[in-house]
Amino acid sequence: MLFMHRENGQGLVEYALVLVLVAVVVIAILTLLGPQISNVFSRITSGLS
């Protein structure tokens, strides 16, 4: 009984780590591509005017 594994919180921690990894990747991509995306939207809005 002393060596029973407690895995209840392990799944939740793994999901949280995956979520943090995805968030870091998305932030990095938006940081790198942010100005280019902004330029595309600026050209679209100026073309519609």
C-alpha positions as CSV (number, residue, x, y, z in Angstrom):
1,M,0.0,0.0,0.0
2,L,2.9,2.4,0.6
3,F,4.1,2.0,-3.0
4,M,0.7,2.5,-4.8
5,H,1.1,4.9,-7.7
6,R,-0.9,8.1,-7.7
7,E,-1.5,9.1,-11.3
8,N,-4.6,11.2,-10.8
9,G,-2.8,14.5,-11.3
10,Q,-0.2,13.3,-13.8
11,G,-2.6,13.5,-16.7
12,L,-3.6,17.0,-15.8
13,V,0.1,18.1,-15.6
14,E,0.8,16.6,-19.0
15,Y,-2.1,18.5,-20.6
16,A,-0.9,21.7,-18.9
17,L,2.6,21.2,-20.3
18,V,1.3,20.6,-23.8
19,L,-0.9,23.7,-23.5
20,V,2.0,25.8,-22.4
21,L,4.2,24.5,-25.2
22,V,1.5,25.3,-27.8
23,A,1.1,28.8,-26.3
24,V,4.9,29.4,-26.5
25,V,5.0,28.3,-30.1
26,V,2.1,30.5,-31.1
27,I,3.6,33.5,-29.4
28,A,6.9,32.9,-31.1
29,I,5.3,32.6,-34.5
30,L,3.2,35.8,-34.0
31,T,6.3,37.7,-32.8
32,L,8.2,36.7,-35.9
33,L,5.4,37.0,-38.5
34,G,3.4,39.9,-36.8
35,P,4.8,42.7,-38.9
36,Q,4.2,40.8,-42.2
37,I,0.6,39.9,-41.2
38,S,0.0,43.6,-40.3
39,N,1.3,44.7,-43.7
40,V,-1.0,42.3,-45.5
41,F,-4.0,43.6,-43.6
42,S,-3.0,47.2,-44.2
43,R,-2.7,46.5,-48.0
44,I,-6.1,44.8,-48.0
45,T,-7.8,47.7,-46.1
46,S,-6.1,50.3,-48.4
47,G,-7.2,48.4,-51.4
48,L,-10.8,48.4,-50.3
49,S,-10.8,52.1,-49.7
